[in-house]
C-alpha cells in the first residue's frame, strides 16, 4: 500500500472515532491532546511520511481503536508497524498465533 493511501486510511479511522487532525509546520513533536474538550491529533507536516504514519499507528494502538473493523490490507500494514515499533508489546507480537 502506498504511504499516502495508508495515511488517508489511518486518518479516517482516527477521525471516525472522534479525533480532529491538524497538520502544522513547526519545531514540535506530533502528539494527541485535548483542546476545549475536543480530542486532537497534531501532526508535524515537516516530518517524513514514515514518521507521520507511525504517529497515526501509535494513536490507534494506544487508544485501542483497532478493536473495531479495519480493512484487512490496512490491518496488515498496522501489524507490521506495531511489530517493528518501540511501543509494541507481547499482546501485539502474538497476533499471528490467534
Secondary structure, 3 states (H helix, E strand, C coil): CCHHHHHHHHHHHHHCCCEEEEEECCCCCCEEEEECCEEEEEEECCCCHHHHHHHHHHHHHHCCHHHCCCCHHHHHHHHHHHHCCCCCCHHHHCHHHC
